[in-house]
Amino acid sequence: MSAPVQLQRSLSLPVISFYGIGTIIGAGIYVLIGKVGGAAGMAMPYAFLLAGVIAAFTALSYAELSSRFPVSAGSAAYIWKAWNRAWPAQVVGALVAITGIVSAATIANGFTGYLALFVQIPDALAITLLIALLTLIALWGINESAMTVMLVTLIEIGGLLFVIYTSLDAPSANSWTAIAAPPHWDALPGLIVGSFLAFYAFIGFEDMVNTAEEVKNPRKVLPRAILIAIGVSTLLYVTVAALAVRTLPVEELAQSEAPLASIVTNAGYSAALIGVISLFAVVNGALVQIIMASRLLYGMAVKGMAPQVLARVNGKTRTPVPATLLIGALILVFALWLPLATLAKLTSFIMLLVFSLVNAALLTIKWRRQPCPPEVMTFPVWVPLAGLLCCLTLMAFALSA
């Protein structure tokens, strides 16, 4: 009997870093900046900064855990290693898979707003064609998928730099003094709700750990890539958010279906270029979610936590075909069923719950002083503790808002 086909280990530090930046940026600033502005108002840059800080603590926990346990099951595997119980690992794995599905559905909904700048077709048809195309790319192969993500990520970053450039000399709707001023106490509820929405835009580092079995030297490369991705993305988010508030009234930004296009148009430039780039960004984010969720199901199936059919890998493409097809079908159902803001809030809440459990898992592992190889990247115990407390606090505010 021949050995089962395994995933191909071929991703380098630059590729996996761009992969992470691509999913973070594609899932956030191009789609949700208007919604965050509607909740946080003038405090929108602070909302992105707060979400980035909260995400950074958990990203450091993921960096250490991915170095300790470089396997495709990601969060589910970390829960298993901490408590050695199948059911909590299965629950977390299912929650992360659902998050990937809902996140890709969120991004697919955002796609229609930018597509409408160029062509008018029914939203349901546009979403269906998009998800079908991305599922085929994900089936093609991890190298092809990752290089597609890397190329589009470069285009995304160029798009954000273009928005920054056009906004610098645009007529100002608000002064820098007002934007930089610390939020008033009565603005705190809106800031927290905005951070809850913005948090959705930072969850890409969780997607990265599910490619661990396809990364070269994952114990060293994957943690570094996570830190690069979260740092670059936070800097770009806060800069664009500040320029958005300076360029447009918050009410106008909140009502836009293509917020970055509105910023560029208000600055006196054509929306065509940023509209095309935004389409690429949205597509990129959805593709990464399909890859992440399918690899997660594959990793769980290999460990006996999901049906064995999901562990099948095609001998030619070296991709988990049944898992990828299942994820594509579920994304389509959610994308056609729920609106954008609802999808984003649902994603944020589920991921905050998962991140709380993952931080608690690392705390447990450190408390037990579980041994690890010398090349593993480690952080002080206060890092997962801060991550856990931040996630629980943001969840509590979101529930009470």
Helices and strands as residue ranges (DSSP letters): H 13-27, H 29-40, G 41-43, H 44-68, H 75-83, H 86-115, H 123-140, H 142-168, H 176-180, G 185-187, H 188-199, G 200-202, H 204-209, G 212-214, H 218-247, H 250-255, H 259-266, H 272-302, G 308-311, H 321-337, H 340-367, H 382-400
